Amino acid sequence: MQYHIKGMDCASCVGKIETALARMPDVSDIRLNFATEKLELTLAPDGATQFSDIEKTIKRLGFGISATTNESNAANSSNQSATEQQRWWQTRKGKQVVGLGILMGVAYALSLLFPDYGMWAFAVAVIVGVFPFARKAVALTMTGTPFSIEMLMSVAAIGALIIGEPEEAAAVVFLFSVGELLEGVAADRARAGIRALASLVPKTAILLDAQGGQRSVPAASLQVDDLVLVRPGDKVSADGVITQGDSSLDDSPVTGESIPVGKTVGDKVFAGSINLEGALQIRVEKTAADNTIARIIELVEQAQASKAPTARFIEKFSRYYTPAVIAIAALVIVVPPLALGGEWATWLYRGLALLLIACPCALVLSTPAAIASGLAVGARRGLLIKGGSALEIIGRVNTVAFDKTGTLTEGKPRVTDITAFTKGASSQGENEILALFASVESASSHPLAKAIIDYANDADIIIPVASNAYATAGKAVHATVAGRALAIGSPVYAANETSITSKQNTHIEALQNEGKTVSVLFDEQSSEVLGLIALRDELRDDAVEGVAQLKAMGIRSVMLTGDNRLTAQALASHLDVEWEAELLPEDKLRLLNEMKDSNKVAMIGDGINDAPALATADVGIAMGGGTDVAIETADVALLKSRVTDVAHLIALSRATLSNIHQNVIFALGLKAVFLITTVLGITGLWIAVLADTGATVLVTLNALRLLRFKGAHSLKVPSRY
């Protein structure tokens, strides 16, 4: 049986549902994927449990459920993207937060205008706000999870209400409701990232029949060995191999690399790649369910499903704290009068005081208060952190894996070298070569051509008018300039068309060994090599400093890239980092899993191809200037796209973790002291109230200290080659 579960806002929801289902007879093989909201299980035929029983159980836990089949899964996914894009205030949790906020506003107004009635207004807000949590806590208790965060929340709110602190109880309920809402919003955005992956593949394809006829068909209907036509500007509709045509393809949706790749007959192409130049005929090698983008989606889903749920510290502790203190309070009330002849009134008073001290308001607030401050500081610095779990994990990271293009580098090729091979080559000669390059490239939309033209314009070079411009797809561009037939191509293409001297070849190899892309300009009539231009995707200005900061913090940095080994080696040597090159998405995923065996790993990327790695790492970090899919999949987005922000992020997380530990010590330590004094009769009810309120004030003030966080220490290091 397959079901779609709605309303899971954190990974711990998976455990609650699985625990409840595991207690039901004739139910086995339970598999629930938080990322895709898909539940699979096996029901024994003619067993005691029916679908209606499963539906009733899951709805009692506060989740929605609907049955699906294998045939309807794809349709359900597309329908979800169309029908479930609700604004946060339209959701059940959003309405609850808005309603509770209005109630609290009214209560505050009444407390100012009519102090005698203000307490009752806050009490109403508490009852309304805590009711859904209490109902869910009861359902969880009946299905095998008695000491859940909902139970702790209910105990905290009701306890504060009983001791006459309804204002504090209302604030706790409201804060917790907001946290639950934010988790739900973050979960929906993550799922939207997975849906966005599927949109990379075109919905239709041009199918070629045996007679050469063309007809438009759904891309999902393509079968292995079908022939499809991909026109210039179109997206490739399926994984396959080129059978006719030459072109340059933008493979960035798959490889993440910004420079298009020239491809010809016999070369493989990926679904979702963009055809930039010539028309191509492609023989389909994989169906839609098995193409590159589909595999990336599957990798993301598997990574998110296999990521161990980050257990909330408070929820874990409450399994022991709440029942233990309630049991102690009960013993304090009952044992002395029965066993020692004590007065019931005295020990009932002490037991009630003990329950007041046990009220976990300060403990409940200790972690969210620090997390809220940490998230606020991060947002102010351009660090978009998607929830408290991510903020906590980041501080434990000891290995950072970087994608190269668009992460450590700017993702835009720049001209680095201009060489004139004409007689008497000089700066004047270099300007002439640059002008000829820009003239020939003026009709091209290739990123390298744009970089050369922009460089010439910035240098105020007069660009001659070219005529008869055309391209040999994936190989060269041609044009006539001042009566000369000129061409620009790669060194390999130029070597086939002209005679490159050994000295020129040595110079080209030296540039390529520095990780640069070399274009050669030659005269097609005389076969004379006139000059060359080298380009490279340069490091970000702060890349060296950012990596150095991580090293100073004791964190290992590794560069993972789909680019060639020469380029990777050149950049890695300057950054002083470990590196792996020529990697596909699944290769990055494999290396990350190997690193995770003995390390806490953060992955930083910006491309669609990085989505599986971002999902499978302990924490995924996306550059703010990257693709929407990478940003949605990641746990953190660096909105200002600065490498140094990685060190600031880790430093912030470490400061937040330290603050959380301090808060827990304050909350529990203060309560422990007054617990002992209350049992001994030294302190009474009013001191118990003071202990609870005092602990709450202490943890709140301590959490506010995080707002003064200054970031990681800056290092004075060179930022350029």
C-alpha positions as CSV (number, residue, x, y, z in Angstrom):
1,M,0.0,0.0,0.0
2,Q,1.1,3.5,-0.8
3,Y,-0.1,6.7,0.8
4,H,0.6,10.5,0.7
5,I,1.1,12.0,4.1
6,K,0.4,15.7,4.6
7,G,1.6,18.0,7.4
8,M,5.0,16.6,8.3
9,D,7.0,19.6,9.3
10,C,10.1,18.0,10.8
11,A,11.9,14.7,10.5
12,S,10.8,13.6,14.0
13,C,7.3,13.3,12.6
14,V,8.5,10.2,10.7
15,G,9.3,8.4,14.0
16,K,6.0,9.3,15.6
17,I,4.0,7.9,12.6
18,E,6.2,4.8,12.3
19,T,5.9,4.1,16.0
20,A,2.1,4.4,15.8
21,L,1.8,2.1,12.8
22,A,4.2,-0.5,14.2
23,R,1.8,-1.1,17.1
24,M,-1.1,-1.9,14.7
25,P,-1.6,-5.6,13.9
26,D,-0.9,-7.0,10.4
27,V,1.1,-3.9,9.4
28,S,4.8,-4.5,8.3
29,D,7.6,-3.1,6.0
30,I,6.8,0.5,7.0
31,R,8.8,3.0,4.9
32,L,8.1,6.7,5.3
33,N,10.0,9.4,3.3
34,F,9.9,12.8,4.9
35,A,11.1,14.6,1.8
36,T,8.5,13.2,-0.6
37,E,5.8,12.6,2.0
38,K,5.4,9.1,0.7
39,L,4.4,6.2,3.0
40,E,4.7,2.6,1.9
41,L,3.7,-0.4,4.0
42,T,2.5,-4.0,3.7
43,L,-1.0,-5.0,4.9
44,A,-1.7,-8.6,5.6
45,P,-4.6,-9.9,3.3
46,D,-7.8,-10.2,5.3
47,G,-6.0,-8.9,8.4
48,A,-7.5,-7.0,11.3
49,T,-6.2,-3.7,10.1
50,Q,-7.9,-1.9,7.2
51,F,-7.1,1.4,5.4
52,S,-9.8,3.1,7.5
53,D,-7.9,2.2,10.6
54,I,-4.6,3.5,9.3
55,E,-6.3,6.7,8.1
56,K,-8.0,7.2,11.5
57,T,-4.7,6.7,13.4
58,I,-2.7,9.1,11.3
59,K,-5.4,11.8,11.4
60,R,-5.5,11.5,15.2
61,L,-1.8,12.3,15.2
62,G,-2.6,15.5,13.4
63,F,-1.5,14.5,9.8
64,G,-3.4,14.2,6.6
65,I,-3.4,11.0,4.5
66,S,-4.6,9.9,1.1
67,A,-4.1,6.6,-0.7
68,T,-2.1,6.5,-4.0
69,T,-1.1,3.9,-6.5
70,N,2.1,3.4,-8.6
71,E,0.2,4.7,-11.7
72,S,-1.0,7.8,-10.0
73,N,2.3,8.9,-8.3
74,A,3.5,11.1,-11.1
75,A,0.1,12.7,-11.5
76,N,-0.1,13.3,-7.7
77,S,3.3,15.0,-7.7
78,S,2.3,17.4,-10.4
79,N,-1.1,18.0,-8.8
80,Q,0.6,18.7,-5.5
81,S,2.7,21.4,-7.0
82,A,-0.3,23.1,-8.5
83,T,-2.8,22.7,-5.6
84,E,-0.7,22.8,-2.4
85,Q,1.1,26.1,-2.8
86,Q,-0.6,27.7,0.1
87,R,0.7,30.9,1.7
88,W,1.8,30.3,5.3
89,W,-1.2,32.2,6.7
90,Q,-3.6,29.9,4.8
91,T,-2.3,26.7,6.4
92,R,-3.8,25.3,9.6
93,K,-0.7,26.1,11.6
94,G,-0.6,29.6,10.1
95,K,-4.2,30.3,11.1
96,Q,-3.4,29.0,14.6
97,V,-0.5,31.4,14.9
98,V,-2.4,34.4,13.6
99,G,-5.4,33.6,15.8
100,L,-3.2,33.2,18.9
101,G,-1.4,36.4,18.1
102,I,-4.7,38.3,17.9
103,L,-5.8,36.8,21.2
104,M,-2.5,37.8,22.9
105,G,-2.8,41.3,21.5
106,V,-6.4,41.6,22.9
107,A,-5.2,40.1,26.3
108,Y,-2.4,42.7,26.6
109,A,-4.8,45.5,25.7
110,L,-7.3,44.3,28.4
111,S,-4.5,43.9,31.0
112,L,-3.6,47.5,30.5
113,L,-7.2,48.9,30.4
114,F,-8.8,46.5,32.9
115,P,-6.0,44.9,35.0
116,D,-8.5,42.7,36.9
117,Y,-9.6,41.0,33.7
118,G,-6.3,40.7,31.9
119,M,-5.4,37.5,33.6
120,W,-8.5,35.8,32.3
121,A,-7.9,37.0,28.8
122,F,-4.4,35.4,28.9
123,A,-5.9,32.3,30.3
124,V,-8.3,32.0,27.4
125,A,-5.3,32.5,25.0
126,V,-3.4,29.7,26.8
127,I,-6.4,27.3,26.6
128,V,-7.1,28.0,23.0
129,G,-3.4,27.8,22.0
130,V,-2.5,24.7,24.0
131,F,-5.6,22.6,23.1
132,P,-4.3,21.3,19.7
133,F,-0.9,20.4,21.3
134,A,-2.6,18.7,24.3
135,R,-4.9,16.7,22.0
136,K,-1.9,15.6,19.9
137,A,0.0,14.8,23.0
138,V,-2.8,12.5,24.2
139,A,-2.9,10.8,20.8
140,L,0.8,10.3,20.8
141,T,0.6,8.8,24.3
142,M,-2.0,6.3,23.2
143,T,0.1,5.3,20.2
144,G,3.4,4.7,21.9
145,T,5.1,8.2,22.3
146,P,4.1,9.4,25.7
147,F,6.8,12.0,26.4
148,S,6.7,14.0,23.2
149,I,7.6,17.7,22.7
150,E,3.8,18.3,22.6
151,M,3.4,16.7,26.0
152,L,6.2,18.8,27.4
153,M,4.7,21.9,25.9
154,S,1.3,21.1,27.4
155,V,2.7,20.5,30.8
156,A,4.7,23.7,30.7
157,A,1.7,25.9,29.6
158,I,-0.8,24.3,32.0
159,G,1.7,24.4,34.9
160,A,2.4,28.1,34.3
161,L,-1.4,28.7,34.2
162,I,-1.9,26.9,37.5
163,I,0.7,28.9,39.3
164,G,-1.0,32.1,38.2
165,E,1.3,33.1,35.3
166,P,-1.0,33.0,32.4
167,E,0.9,35.8,30.5
168,E,4.1,33.7,30.6
169,A,2.1,30.6,29.6
170,A,0.6,32.4,26.6
171,A,4.0,33.6,25.5
172,V,5.4,30.1,25.6
173,V,2.5,28.7,23.6
174,F,2.8,31.4,21.0
175,L,6.6,31.0,20.6
176,F,6.2,27.3,20.2
177,S,3.4,27.7,17.6
178,V,5.6,30.0,15.6
179,G,8.4,27.5,15.7
180,E,6.1,24.8,14.4
181,L,4.9,27.0,11.6
182,L,8.4,27.9,10.5
183,E,9.4,24.3,10.4
184,G,6.4,23.5,8.2
185,V,7.3,26.4,5.8
186,A,10.9,25.2,5.6
187,A,9.8,21.7,4.8
188,D,7.4,22.9,2.0
189,R,10.2,24.9,0.5
190,A,12.6,21.9,0.5
191,R,10.0,19.8,-1.3
192,A,9.4,22.7,-3.8
193,G,13.1,22.3,-4.6
194,I,12.7,18.7,-5.5
195,R,9.7,19.6,-7.7
196,A,11.8,22.3,-9.4
197,L,14.3,19.6,-10.5
198,A,11.7,17.9,-12.6
199,S,10.9,21.1,-14.5
200,L,14.4,21.1,-16.0
201,V,13.4,18.5,-18.5
202,P,11.2,19.8,-21.3
203,K,7.6,18.5,-21.3
204,T,7.6,17.7,-25.0
205,A,10.1,16.4,-27.6
206,I,10.3,16.4,-31.4
207,L,10.2,12.7,-32.4
208,L,11.6,11.7,-35.8
209,D,10.0,8.8,-37.7
210,A,11.7,6.5,-40.2
211,Q,10.6,8.7,-43.1
212,G,12.1,11.8,-41.5
213,G,8.8,13.2,-40.4
214,Q,8.5,15.2,-37.2
215,R,5.8,15.2,-34.5
216,S,5.6,16.6,-31.0
217,V,5.2,14.0,-28.3
218,P,5.4,14.1,-24.5
219,A,9.0,13.7,-23.4
220,A,7.8,11.1,-20.8
221,S,6.7,8.8,-23.6
222,L,10.1,8.5,-25.3
223,Q,11.5,5.0,-25.5
224,V,15.0,3.7,-25.9
225,D,16.3,4.0,-29.5
226,D,13.8,6.7,-30.5
227,L,15.3,9.5,-32.6
228,V,14.6,13.1,-31.5
229,L,15.4,16.5,-32.9
230,V,16.9,19.2,-30.6
231,R,16.9,22.6,-32.2
232,P,19.2,25.5,-31.2
233,G,18.0,27.0,-28.0
234,D,16.0,23.9,-27.0
235,K,16.6,21.7,-24.0
236,V,17.6,18.1,-24.6
237,S,14.6,15.9,-23.9
238,A,16.3,12.7,-23.0
239,D,19.7,11.1,-22.2
240,G,21.2,9.8,-25.4
241,V,23.9,10.0,-28.0
242,I,24.3,12.4,-31.0
243,T,23.7,10.7,-34.4
244,Q,23.8,13.8,-36.5
245,G,25.0,17.4,-36.1
246,D,27.6,19.4,-34.1
247,S,26.9,22.0,-31.4
248,S,27.9,23.5,-28.1
249,L,25.8,22.4,-25.2
250,D,25.3,24.1,-21.8
251,D,25.6,21.2,-19.4
252,S,25.4,23.4,-16.3
253,P,22.1,21.8,-15.2
254,V,24.0,18.5,-14.8
255,T,27.7,19.3,-14.3
256,G,27.4,22.8,-12.8
257,E,30.2,24.1,-15.1
258,S,29.6,27.5,-16.7
259,I,31.5,27.0,-19.9
260,P,29.6,25.2,-22.7
261,V,31.0,22.0,-24.2
262,G,31.4,21.3,-27.9
263,K,29.9,17.9,-28.9
264,T,29.5,16.0,-32.1
265,V,28.4,12.6,-33.5
266,G,29.0,9.9,-31.0
267,D,29.1,12.1,-27.9
268,K,26.6,11.6,-25.1
269,V,24.1,14.3,-24.0
270,F,22.1,14.7,-20.9
271,A,18.4,15.5,-20.4
272,G,18.0,19.1,-19.4
273,S,21.2,20.4,-21.1
274,I,20.6,23.4,-23.4
275,N,21.6,23.2,-27.1
276,L,23.2,26.6,-27.9
277,E,24.0,26.3,-31.7
278,G,23.4,23.7,-34.3
279,A,20.5,21.3,-34.7
280,L,21.1,17.8,-33.3
281,Q,19.6,14.4,-33.9
282,I,19.8,12.3,-30.8
283,R,19.1,8.6,-30.2
284,V,17.4,8.0,-26.9
285,E,19.4,5.8,-24.5
286,K,17.3,6.2,-21.3
287,T,13.6,6.7,-20.6
288,A,12.3,9.7,-18.7
289,A,12.2,7.6,-15.5
290,D,15.9,6.8,-15.7
291,N,17.5,9.9,-17.2
292,T,20.1,12.1,-15.5
293,I,17.7,14.6,-13.9
294,A,15.4,11.7,-12.7
295,R,18.5,10.1,-11.1
296,I,19.4,13.4,-9.4
297,I,15.9,13.7,-8.0
298,E,16.1,10.1,-6.7
299,L,19.5,10.9,-5.1
300,V,18.0,13.9,-3.4
301,E,15.0,12.0,-2.1
302,Q,17.2,9.1,-0.8
303,A,19.6,11.5,0.8
304,Q,16.9,13.3,2.7
305,A,15.2,10.1,3.7
306,S,18.4,8.5,5.0
307,K,19.5,11.6,6.9
308,A,19.1,10.7,10.6
309,P,16.4,12.9,12.3
310,T,18.1,15.6,14.5
311,A,16.5,14.8,17.8
312,R,15.5,17.9,19.8
313,F,17.4,18.1,23.0
314,I,14.4,19.1,25.0
315,E,12.2,16.3,23.7
316,K,14.9,13.7,24.6
317,F,15.4,15.2,28.0
318,S,11.6,15.4,28.7
319,R,11.3,11.6,28.4
320,Y,13.1,11.5,31.7
321,Y,12.7,15.0,33.2
322,T,8.9,15.4,33.2
323,P,7.9,11.9,34.4
324,A,10.7,11.9,37.0
325,V,9.8,15.2,38.6
326,I,6.0,14.4,38.5
327,A,6.8,11.2,40.2
328,I,8.9,12.9,42.8
329,A,6.2,15.5,43.5
330,A,3.6,12.7,43.9
331,L,5.9,10.9,46.4
332,V,6.5,14.1,48.3
333,I,2.8,14.6,48.7
334,V,1.9,11.0,49.6
335,V,4.9,9.3,51.4
336,P,5.5,11.6,54.4
337,P,1.9,11.6,55.6
338,L,1.4,7.9,55.1
339,A,4.8,6.6,56.2
340,L,6.0,9.3,58.6
341,G,2.8,10.7,59.9
342,G,3.4,14.1,58.4
343,E,0.6,16.7,57.9
344,W,-1.2,16.4,54.6
345,A,-1.5,20.1,54.3
346,T,2.2,20.7,54.7
347,W,3.3,18.1,52.3
348,L,0.6,19.0,49.8
349,Y,1.9,22.5,49.9
350,R,5.5,21.3,49.3
351,G,4.4,19.0,46.5
352,L,2.6,21.8,44.7
353,A,5.6,24.0,45.1
354,L,7.7,21.2,43.7
355,L,5.4,20.9,40.7
356,L,5.7,24.7,40.2
357,I,9.5,24.4,40.2
358,A,9.2,21.4,37.8
359,C,7.3,23.5,35.4
360,P,9.6,23.3,32.4
361,C,8.9,26.8,31.0
362,A,12.5,28.0,31.3
363,L,13.8,24.7,30.0
364,V,11.4,24.8,27.0
365,L,12.5,28.4,26.2
366,S,16.2,27.8,26.8
367,T,16.9,26.2,23.4
368,P,14.4,28.2,21.2
369,A,15.6,31.5,22.7
370,A,19.2,30.8,21.8
371,I,18.2,29.5,18.4
372,A,16.0,32.5,17.7
373,S,18.8,34.9,18.5
374,G,21.3,32.9,16.4
375,L,18.9,32.8,13.4
376,A,18.3,36.6,13.8
377,V,22.1,37.3,13.8
378,G,22.5,35.0,10.8
379,A,19.8,36.8,8.8
380,R,21.3,40.1,9.6
381,R,24.6,38.9,8.2
382,G,23.0,37.4,5.1
383,L,23.1,33.8,6.4
384,L,19.7,32.2,5.7
385,I,19.6,29.2,8.1
386,K,16.6,26.9,7.7
387,G,15.8,26.0,11.2
388,G,17.4,25.3,14.6
389,S,18.5,21.8,13.7
390,A,20.8,23.1,10.9
391,L,22.2,25.8,13.1
392,E,23.1,23.2,15.8
393,I,24.7,20.8,13.3
394,I,26.9,23.4,11.6
395,G,29.0,24.0,14.7
396,R,30.0,20.3,14.9
397,V,31.3,20.2,11.3
398,N,35.0,19.4,10.9
399,T,35.2,19.0,7.1
400,V,33.9,21.4,4.4
401,A,33.5,20.2,0.8
402,F,33.3,23.0,-1.8
403,D,32.0,22.9,-5.3
404,K,34.3,24.9,-7.5
405,T,32.3,26.8,-10.2
406,G,30.2,29.6,-8.7
407,T,31.3,28.7,-5.2
408,L,35.0,29.2,-4.9
409,T,35.1,30.9,-8.2
410,E,32.8,33.6,-9.6
411,G,31.3,31.4,-12.3
412,K,32.2,33.9,-15.0
413,P,35.2,33.4,-17.4
414,R,37.6,36.4,-17.5
415,V,40.4,37.2,-19.9
416,T,43.8,36.6,-18.2
417,D,46.3,36.6,-21.0
418,I,46.7,38.1,-24.5
419,T,49.6,37.0,-26.7
420,A,50.4,38.4,-30.2
421,F,52.5,36.1,-32.4
422,T,52.9,38.8,-35.1
423,K,56.3,40.4,-35.7
424,G,57.4,43.0,-33.1
425,A,54.7,41.9,-30.7
426,S,54.1,44.6,-28.1
427,S,51.2,46.1,-26.0
428,Q,50.1,47.7,-29.3
429,G,50.2,44.3,-31.0
430,E,48.2,42.8,-28.1
431,N,45.5,45.5,-28.5
432,E,45.3,44.7,-32.2
433,I,44.9,41.0,-31.5
434,L,42.2,41.8,-28.9
435,A,40.4,44.0,-31.4
436,L,40.4,41.1,-34.0
437,F,39.3,38.6,-31.4
438,A,36.3,40.8,-30.4
439,S,35.4,41.5,-34.0
440,V,35.3,37.8,-35.0
441,E,33.4,36.9,-31.7
442,S,30.9,39.8,-32.0
443,A,28.2,37.6,-33.6
444,S,28.6,34.8,-31.1
445,S,26.5,34.3,-27.9
446,H,29.1,31.9,-26.3
447,P,30.1,32.9,-22.8
448,L,33.8,33.0,-23.8
449,A,33.0,35.3,-26.7
450,K,31.0,37.6,-24.4
451,A,33.9,37.7,-21.9
452,I,36.3,38.7,-24.7
453,I,34.0,41.4,-26.0
454,D,33.4,42.8,-22.6
455,Y,37.1,42.9,-21.9
456,A,37.7,44.8,-25.2
457,N,35.0,47.3,-24.4
458,D,36.4,47.9,-20.9
459,A,39.8,48.6,-22.4
460,D,38.2,51.1,-24.9
461,I,39.4,49.1,-27.8
462,I,37.8,50.0,-31.2
463,I,36.3,46.8,-32.5
464,P,36.4,46.5,-36.4
465,V,33.2,45.6,-38.2
466,A,33.1,41.9,-39.2
467,S,31.2,40.3,-42.1
468,N,30.4,36.8,-43.3
469,A,30.3,35.6,-39.7
470,Y,29.4,32.0,-39.1
471,A,30.2,29.1,-36.7
472,T,31.5,25.6,-37.1
473,A,29.4,24.2,-34.2
474,G,31.4,23.2,-31.2
475,K,34.7,23.9,-33.0
476,A,35.3,27.5,-34.2
477,V,33.9,30.8,-35.3
478,H,34.7,32.5,-38.6
479,A,34.4,36.0,-39.9
480,T,36.0,38.4,-42.5
481,V,37.7,41.4,-41.0
482,A,39.3,44.1,-43.1
483,G,39.3,41.7,-46.1
484,R,41.0,38.9,-44.1
485,A,39.3,35.5,-43.5
486,L,39.9,34.9,-39.8
487,A,38.9,32.1,-37.4
488,I,39.0,31.5,-33.7
489,G,39.2,27.9,-32.3
490,S,40.6,25.7,-29.7
491,P,44.3,24.8,-29.9
492,V,43.4,21.3,-31.1
493,Y,41.2,22.8,-33.9
494,A,43.9,25.4,-34.8
495,A,46.6,22.7,-35.0
496,N,44.5,20.8,-37.6
497,E,44.0,23.9,-39.7
498,T,47.4,25.7,-39.3
499,S,51.0,25.0,-38.3
500,I,51.6,25.9,-34.6
501,T,55.3,26.2,-33.8
502,S,56.8,24.3,-30.9
503,K,57.4,27.6,-29.1
504,Q,53.8,28.6,-29.5
505,N,52.6,25.1,-28.4
506,T,54.8,25.4,-25.3
507,H,53.2,28.7,-24.4
508,I,49.7,27.2,-24.9
509,E,50.5,24.2,-22.7
510,A,51.9,26.5,-19.9
511,L,48.6,28.5,-19.9
512,Q,46.5,25.3,-19.9
513,N,48.6,24.0,-16.9
514,E,47.5,27.1,-15.0
515,G,43.9,26.0,-15.5
516,K,43.1,28.4,-18.3
517,T,41.0,28.0,-21.5
518,V,43.0,29.0,-24.6
519,S,41.4,30.3,-27.8
520,V,43.7,30.7,-30.9
521,L,43.2,33.3,-33.7
522,F,44.5,32.5,-37.2
523,D,44.3,33.6,-40.8
524,E,42.5,31.0,-42.8
525,Q,44.1,32.0,-46.1
526,S,47.7,32.2,-45.0
527,S,47.3,29.6,-42.2
528,E,49.3,32.0,-40.0
529,V,48.7,32.0,-36.2
530,L,48.1,35.6,-35.2
531,G,47.7,35.3,-31.5
532,L,45.8,33.8,-28.6
533,I,43.7,34.7,-25.6
534,A,43.5,32.8,-22.3
535,L,40.5,32.9,-20.0
536,R,39.8,31.5,-16.6
537,D,37.0,31.4,-14.1
538,E,38.7,33.3,-11.4
539,L,38.6,32.7,-7.7
540,R,36.3,34.9,-5.7
541,D,38.0,37.8,-4.0
542,D,37.6,36.3,-0.6
543,A,38.1,32.6,-1.4
544,V,41.7,32.4,-0.1
545,E,40.8,34.2,3.1
546,G,37.7,32.1,3.6
547,V,39.6,28.8,3.3
548,A,42.3,30.2,5.6
549,Q,39.8,31.1,8.2
550,L,38.4,27.6,8.2
551,K,41.9,26.1,8.5
552,A,42.6,28.4,11.5
553,M,39.4,27.0,13.1
554,G,40.7,23.4,12.6
555,I,38.4,22.6,9.7
556,R,39.5,20.6,6.7
557,S,38.6,22.0,3.2
558,V,38.1,19.8,0.1
559,M,37.2,21.0,-3.4
560,L,35.0,18.7,-5.5
561,T,34.4,19.7,-9.1
562,G,33.2,18.4,-12.5
563,D,35.9,20.5,-14.2
564,N,39.1,19.1,-15.7
565,R,42.1,18.1,-13.5
566,L,44.4,20.8,-14.7
567,T,42.0,23.6,-13.8
568,A,41.2,22.0,-10.5
569,Q,44.9,21.4,-9.6
570,A,45.8,25.0,-10.4
571,L,43.0,26.5,-8.2
572,A,43.5,24.0,-5.4
573,S,47.2,24.7,-5.2
574,H,46.6,28.4,-4.7
575,L,43.9,27.8,-2.1
576,D,45.9,25.1,-0.3
577,V,43.0,22.6,-0.3
578,E,42.5,19.0,-1.1
579,W,40.7,18.3,-4.4
580,E,38.9,15.8,-6.6
581,A,38.1,16.6,-10.3
582,E,36.0,15.4,-13.3
583,L,33.2,14.3,-10.9
584,L,29.6,13.6,-11.8
585,P,26.8,14.2,-9.2
586,E,26.9,10.6,-8.1
587,D,30.7,10.8,-7.7
588,K,30.3,13.7,-5.4
589,L,27.7,11.8,-3.5
590,R,30.0,8.8,-3.1
591,L,32.9,10.9,-1.9
592,L,30.7,12.7,0.6
593,N,29.4,9.4,2.0
594,E,33.0,8.2,2.4
595,M,33.9,11.4,4.3
596,K,30.8,11.1,6.5
597,D,32.1,7.8,7.9
598,S,34.5,9.6,10.2
599,N,33.6,13.3,9.9
600,K,30.8,15.8,10.2
601,V,30.6,17.2,6.7
602,A,29.2,20.4,5.2
603,M,28.8,20.7,1.4
604,I,28.8,24.1,-0.3
605,G,27.6,24.4,-3.8
606,D,25.4,26.5,-6.2
607,G,24.4,24.3,-9.1
608,I,21.5,21.9,-9.7
609,N,24.1,19.1,-10.0
610,D,25.1,19.9,-6.4
611,A,21.5,19.2,-5.0
612,P,22.2,15.5,-4.1
613,A,25.4,16.3,-2.4
614,L,23.8,19.2,-0.5
615,A,21.0,16.9,0.7
616,T,23.2,14.0,1.7
617,A,25.8,16.1,3.7
618,D,25.3,16.6,7.4
619,V,24.6,20.2,6.4
620,G,24.1,21.6,2.9
621,I,25.1,25.2,2.2
622,A,24.2,27.0,-1.0
623,M,25.6,30.2,-2.4
624,G,22.9,32.9,-2.7
625,G,23.7,33.6,-6.3
626,G,23.2,29.9,-7.3
627,T,20.3,28.0,-8.7
628,D,16.9,27.9,-7.0
629,V,17.1,24.2,-6.7
630,A,20.4,24.3,-4.8
631,I,19.1,27.0,-2.5
632,E,15.9,25.1,-1.8
633,T,17.7,21.8,-1.1
634,A,20.3,23.2,1.2
635,D,20.0,23.8,4.9
636,V,21.7,27.2,4.7
637,A,21.9,29.8,1.9
638,L,24.7,32.4,1.9
639,L,22.8,35.3,0.4
640,K,25.8,37.5,-0.1
641,S,27.8,34.7,-1.8
642,R,30.9,35.2,0.3
643,V,33.3,32.4,1.0
644,T,34.3,34.0,4.3
645,D,30.6,33.7,5.4
646,V,31.2,29.9,5.8
647,A,33.6,30.6,8.7
648,H,31.2,33.2,10.2
649,L,28.4,30.6,9.9
650,I,30.4,27.9,11.8
651,A,31.5,30.4,14.4
652,L,27.9,31.5,14.9
653,S,26.7,27.9,15.3
654,R,29.4,27.3,17.9
655,A,28.5,30.4,19.8
656,T,24.8,29.3,19.7
657,L,25.6,25.8,21.0
658,S,27.6,27.3,23.8
659,N,24.7,29.5,24.7
660,I,22.3,26.6,24.6
661,H,24.4,24.6,27.0
662,Q,24.6,27.7,29.4
663,N,20.8,28.1,29.2
664,V,20.2,24.5,30.1
665,I,22.6,24.7,33.0
666,F,20.8,27.9,34.2
667,A,17.4,26.4,33.8
668,L,18.1,23.0,35.5
669,G,20.7,24.3,38.0
670,L,18.4,26.9,39.5
671,K,15.5,24.5,39.6
672,A,17.7,21.8,41.3
673,V,18.7,24.2,44.1
674,F,15.1,25.2,44.8
675,L,13.9,21.7,44.5
676,I,16.1,20.7,47.4
677,T,15.2,23.7,49.5
678,T,11.5,23.1,48.8
679,V,11.6,19.5,49.9
680,L,13.4,20.6,53.1
681,G,10.7,23.2,53.7
682,I,13.2,26.2,53.4
683,T,11.4,27.8,50.5
684,G,7.7,28.0,49.6
685,L,5.3,28.7,46.8
686,W,6.3,32.3,46.1
687,I,10.0,31.3,45.9
688,A,9.0,28.5,43.6
689,V,7.3,31.0,41.3
690,L,10.4,33.2,41.5
691,A,12.7,30.3,40.7
692,D,10.7,29.5,37.5
693,T,10.4,33.1,36.4
694,G,14.0,33.9,37.4
695,A,15.2,31.0,35.3
696,T,13.2,32.1,32.3
697,V,14.6,35.7,32.6
698,L,18.1,34.4,32.9
699,V,18.0,32.2,29.8
700,T,16.3,34.9,27.8
701,L,18.9,37.5,28.7
702,N,21.7,35.1,28.0
703,A,20.2,34.3,24.6
704,L,20.0,38.0,23.8
705,R,23.8,38.2,24.2
706,L,24.1,36.4,20.8
707,L,22.7,39.4,19.1
708,R,26.2,41.0,19.7
709,F,27.9,38.2,17.7
710,K,30.8,39.8,15.6
711,G,31.7,36.8,13.4
712,A,34.9,34.8,12.9
713,H,38.3,36.5,13.1
714,S,39.5,38.1,9.9
715,L,42.9,36.9,8.5
716,K,45.2,39.1,6.5
717,V,45.9,36.9,3.5
718,P,46.4,37.6,-0.3
719,S,43.1,37.1,-2.2
720,R,44.4,36.9,-5.8
721,Y,46.9,34.9,-7.8
